[in-house]
Amino acid sequence: MNLTISPIIQSSALLKLYKSENLVLIDARSGKNARANYEEKHLDGALFVDLENQLAEIKENASNGGRHPLPKIEDFARTLSNLGISEKSHVVIYDDKNGANAAARFWWMLKAVGHEKVQVLDGGFQAAEKSNFPTSSATEIINKTPVYKVDNWKLPMAEIDEVENVSQDKNHIVIDVRETSRYNGETEPIDLIAGHIPGAINVPFTENLDENGLFLPPNELKEKYKKIFQNVKSENIIVHCGSGVTACHSLLAIAYAGLEIPKLYVGSWSEWSRNGKKIATKPEKG
């Protein structure tokens, strides 16, 4: 039976259920000091997941799959087991980037292996602290579970060749969720070349949020994305970012809006820009 659960949970709701037996709370903050920050202070009971080592399999050359390629499916299954996540678990994930970083990526990965009961904390760590959610610096006990049975990624994805073939086709939409300055080629703080995939339109992920860093209501998100999609089928829509992480924030927002999740281009700009592909710097007319 497929019970629908909202992809977003508010901190007030989490406070009421965080001691539940099947709940697994995950701290997915990323960056140089992520683990140290976690050890210093995390939401009570939360387990740490590492974007660089557990939610990606980083290769020597980012031209092969981008900066954060997906890990092997069997490695991800082992990660779930090591975090005590089973098919019955209710997983709630947070980061400190309004869900825009590894929280959304882990959400997408869990959905992609068929896990239904997974949510991202609205407003992340900061919102929980404002709600007086208990924090801790203790070492949390992990109740490891048998290896999660998964065989492949079930959510739709696009590879670099497909993106190149359809990016300028009128029956397809390629969405770049990075900041407009990066999309326009004015600045590029992470990758080697500035610009965007020719034909891709810019819909910054920040537009999924209100002024407080919380997700817009589902009806507003639905209206927004329906206008952008222009009746194009979800299988003809591809979403990307710099390295396949932040794009998941927009996929999360689309799911929250009650719409079908489009394809994720995991390699994203970090792969595209390292493969001698055409690059545009002028805004596309959507």
C-alpha positions as CSV (number, residue, x, y, z in Angstrom):
1,M,0.0,0.0,0.0
2,N,1.4,3.4,-1.0
3,L,0.7,5.9,1.8
4,T,1.4,9.4,0.7
5,I,3.5,11.4,3.2
6,S,4.4,15.1,2.7
7,P,8.1,15.5,1.7
8,I,8.3,18.4,4.1
9,I,7.9,18.4,7.9
10,Q,7.7,21.4,10.2
11,S,9.8,21.5,13.4
12,S,6.6,21.7,15.5
13,A,5.4,18.4,14.1
14,L,8.9,16.8,14.5
15,L,9.0,17.8,18.1
16,K,5.8,15.8,18.7
17,L,7.2,12.6,17.1
18,Y,10.9,12.6,17.4
19,K,11.0,10.0,20.2
20,S,8.9,7.6,18.0
21,E,10.4,4.1,17.8
22,N,10.7,4.0,14.0
23,L,12.0,7.6,13.6
24,V,15.5,8.0,12.3
25,L,16.7,11.6,12.4
26,I,19.6,12.5,10.1
27,D,21.9,15.5,10.2
28,A,23.1,16.1,6.6
29,R,25.0,19.3,7.1
30,S,27.9,19.5,4.7
31,G,31.1,21.5,4.2
32,K,34.6,21.5,5.6
33,N,33.6,21.4,9.3
34,A,30.3,19.5,9.0
35,R,31.3,16.6,11.2
36,A,32.9,18.9,13.8
37,N,29.8,21.0,13.8
38,Y,27.7,17.9,14.3
39,E,29.8,16.7,17.2
40,E,29.6,20.1,18.8
41,K,25.9,20.4,18.5
42,H,23.1,18.5,16.7
43,L,19.4,17.9,17.2
44,D,18.9,15.4,19.9
45,G,19.1,11.8,18.6
46,A,20.3,12.8,15.1
47,L,22.8,10.7,13.2
48,F,25.4,12.2,10.9
49,V,25.5,11.4,7.2
50,D,28.5,12.6,5.1
51,L,27.7,14.0,1.7
52,E,31.2,13.5,0.4
53,N,31.7,9.9,1.5
54,Q,28.2,8.4,1.9
55,L,25.9,10.3,-0.5
56,A,28.4,10.5,-3.4
57,E,31.3,8.5,-4.8
58,I,33.8,11.2,-5.8
59,K,36.0,10.4,-8.7
60,E,39.4,11.7,-9.5
61,N,38.2,13.6,-12.5
62,A,34.9,15.5,-12.2
63,S,34.5,15.3,-16.0
64,N,33.3,11.8,-15.3
65,G,29.9,12.2,-13.6
66,G,30.5,15.7,-12.0
67,R,31.6,16.6,-8.5
68,H,29.1,14.5,-6.6
69,P,28.2,11.3,-8.6
70,L,25.9,8.9,-6.9
71,P,27.5,6.1,-5.0
72,K,27.1,2.5,-6.1
73,I,23.7,1.2,-5.1
74,E,25.2,-1.6,-2.9
75,D,27.3,1.0,-1.0
76,F,24.2,3.2,-0.4
77,A,22.3,0.1,0.9
78,R,25.2,-0.4,3.3
79,T,25.0,3.2,4.4
80,L,21.3,2.9,5.2
81,S,22.0,-0.2,7.3
82,N,24.8,1.6,9.1
83,L,22.4,4.4,9.9
84,G,19.8,2.0,11.2
85,I,17.4,2.7,8.4
86,S,15.1,-0.1,7.4
87,E,12.1,-0.3,5.1
88,K,9.9,0.6,8.1
89,S,11.9,3.6,9.2
90,H,10.4,7.1,9.2
91,V,13.4,9.2,8.1
92,V,13.6,13.0,8.8
93,I,16.6,14.8,7.4
94,Y,17.9,18.3,8.0
95,D,20.8,20.5,7.0
96,D,21.7,24.2,7.7
97,K,21.0,25.4,4.1
98,N,17.2,25.4,4.2
99,G,17.2,21.8,2.9
100,A,19.0,23.0,-0.2
101,N,22.1,20.9,0.3
102,A,22.6,17.3,1.4
103,A,19.2,17.0,3.1
104,A,17.4,17.3,-0.3
105,R,20.0,15.0,-1.9
106,F,19.5,12.3,0.8
107,W,15.7,12.7,0.5
108,W,15.9,12.2,-3.3
109,M,18.2,9.1,-2.9
110,L,15.9,7.5,-0.4
111,K,12.9,8.1,-2.7
112,A,14.9,6.8,-5.6
113,V,15.3,3.4,-3.9
114,G,11.6,3.3,-3.1
115,H,11.6,4.5,0.5
116,E,8.3,6.3,1.1
117,K,8.5,7.6,4.6
118,V,11.1,10.2,4.3
119,Q,10.8,14.0,5.0
120,V,13.0,17.1,5.0
121,L,12.8,19.4,8.0
122,D,11.4,22.8,6.8
123,G,13.9,25.6,7.7
124,G,16.5,23.0,8.8
125,F,18.7,23.2,11.9
126,Q,18.0,26.9,12.4
127,A,14.2,26.4,12.4
128,A,14.5,23.6,14.9
129,E,16.6,25.6,17.2
130,K,14.1,28.5,17.0
131,S,11.4,26.0,18.0
132,N,13.5,25.0,21.1
133,F,14.1,21.5,19.7
134,P,16.5,19.8,22.1
135,T,20.1,19.7,21.0
136,S,23.0,17.5,22.1
137,S,26.7,17.0,21.7
138,A,26.5,13.3,22.8
139,T,27.6,10.4,20.7
140,E,24.4,8.8,19.5
141,I,23.8,5.1,19.6
142,I,23.1,3.5,16.2
143,N,20.9,0.4,16.0
144,K,22.2,-1.1,12.8
145,T,19.7,-2.9,10.7
146,P,20.1,-5.7,8.1
147,V,21.2,-4.4,4.7
148,Y,18.4,-2.5,3.0
149,K,17.2,-4.5,-0.1
150,V,17.7,-2.2,-3.1
151,D,18.6,-3.1,-6.7
152,N,18.6,0.1,-8.6
153,W,17.7,3.8,-8.6
154,K,14.0,4.1,-9.5
155,L,13.6,7.9,-10.0
156,P,14.2,9.3,-13.5
157,M,17.7,10.5,-14.3
158,A,19.3,12.0,-17.4
159,E,22.9,11.5,-18.7
160,I,25.0,14.1,-20.4
161,D,24.2,12.9,-23.9
162,E,20.5,13.1,-23.4
163,V,20.8,16.6,-22.0
164,E,22.8,17.6,-25.1
165,N,20.3,16.1,-27.4
166,V,17.2,17.7,-25.9
167,S,18.4,21.0,-24.3
168,Q,17.3,23.1,-27.2
169,D,14.2,21.1,-28.1
170,K,10.9,22.9,-27.7
171,N,9.2,19.7,-26.3
172,H,11.7,19.5,-23.5
173,I,12.8,21.8,-20.7
174,V,16.2,21.8,-19.0
175,I,16.1,23.7,-15.7
176,D,19.3,25.2,-14.1
177,V,18.6,25.9,-10.4
178,R,21.9,27.8,-9.6
179,E,22.1,31.5,-8.8
180,T,21.4,33.7,-11.8
181,S,24.9,35.2,-11.7
182,R,26.4,31.7,-12.2
183,Y,23.9,30.8,-14.9
184,N,24.6,34.1,-16.7
185,G,28.3,33.4,-16.6
186,E,29.1,36.5,-14.5
187,T,30.7,34.5,-11.7
188,E,31.7,30.9,-11.0
189,P,33.0,30.2,-7.5
190,I,33.3,26.4,-7.8
191,D,33.6,25.0,-11.3
192,L,36.2,25.9,-13.9
193,I,34.1,27.7,-16.5
194,A,31.2,30.1,-16.0
195,G,27.9,29.9,-18.0
196,H,25.1,27.5,-18.6
197,I,23.9,24.7,-20.9
198,P,22.6,26.2,-24.1
199,G,18.8,26.1,-24.0
200,A,18.6,25.7,-20.2
201,I,16.3,28.1,-18.4
202,N,17.2,29.5,-15.0
203,V,14.9,28.9,-12.0
204,P,17.0,29.5,-8.9
205,F,16.2,27.1,-6.1
206,T,16.0,30.0,-3.6
207,E,12.7,30.9,-5.3
208,N,11.2,27.8,-3.6
209,L,11.5,29.6,-0.2
210,D,9.9,32.5,1.5
211,E,11.8,35.4,3.2
212,N,12.3,33.2,6.3
213,G,14.0,30.3,4.5
214,L,10.9,28.1,4.7
215,F,9.3,26.4,1.7
216,L,6.5,28.2,0.0
217,P,3.0,26.6,0.5
218,P,2.4,23.6,-1.8
219,N,-0.4,25.5,-3.8
220,E,2.0,28.4,-4.5
221,L,4.8,26.0,-5.6
222,K,2.3,24.1,-7.8
223,E,1.2,27.3,-9.6
224,K,4.8,28.4,-10.0
225,Y,6.0,25.2,-11.5
226,K,3.0,24.6,-13.7
227,K,3.7,27.9,-15.4
228,I,7.3,26.9,-15.9
229,F,6.5,23.4,-17.2
230,Q,4.1,24.8,-19.8
231,N,2.3,21.4,-20.1
232,V,5.6,19.6,-20.9
233,K,5.5,16.0,-19.6
234,S,7.6,15.4,-16.5
235,E,9.7,12.8,-18.4
236,N,10.8,15.6,-20.7
237,I,11.9,17.9,-17.9
238,I,15.5,17.7,-16.6
239,V,16.7,19.6,-13.5
240,H,20.3,20.3,-12.7
241,C,22.6,22.5,-10.6
242,G,26.4,22.5,-10.1
243,S,27.0,19.0,-8.9
244,G,23.6,17.2,-8.6
245,V,23.0,18.2,-5.0
246,T,21.1,21.5,-4.9
247,A,19.0,20.4,-7.9
248,C,17.3,18.0,-5.4
249,H,16.0,21.0,-3.5
250,S,13.9,21.9,-6.6
251,L,12.8,18.3,-7.1
252,L,11.8,18.3,-3.4
253,A,9.8,21.5,-3.9
254,I,8.1,20.0,-7.0
255,A,7.2,16.9,-5.0
256,Y,5.9,19.1,-2.2
257,A,3.7,20.8,-4.8
258,G,2.1,17.4,-5.6
259,L,3.7,17.2,-9.1
260,E,5.6,14.3,-10.6
261,I,9.4,14.4,-10.0
262,P,11.2,15.3,-13.2
263,K,14.6,13.8,-14.2
264,L,17.8,14.7,-12.3
265,Y,20.9,15.3,-14.2
266,V,23.4,14.2,-11.5
267,G,26.5,15.3,-13.4
268,S,25.1,18.8,-13.8
269,W,27.3,21.9,-14.7
270,S,30.4,20.4,-13.1
271,E,30.3,17.5,-15.6
272,W,29.0,19.5,-18.6
273,S,31.6,22.3,-18.3
274,R,34.5,19.8,-18.2
275,N,33.6,17.9,-21.4
276,G,34.1,20.5,-24.1
277,K,30.4,21.0,-24.5
278,K,28.9,24.3,-25.9
279,I,28.4,27.0,-23.2
280,A,26.0,29.9,-23.2
281,T,26.2,33.1,-21.1
282,K,23.2,35.1,-22.2
283,P,19.8,34.4,-20.5
284,E,17.5,32.1,-22.5
285,K,14.1,33.3,-23.3
286,G,11.7,30.9,-21.6
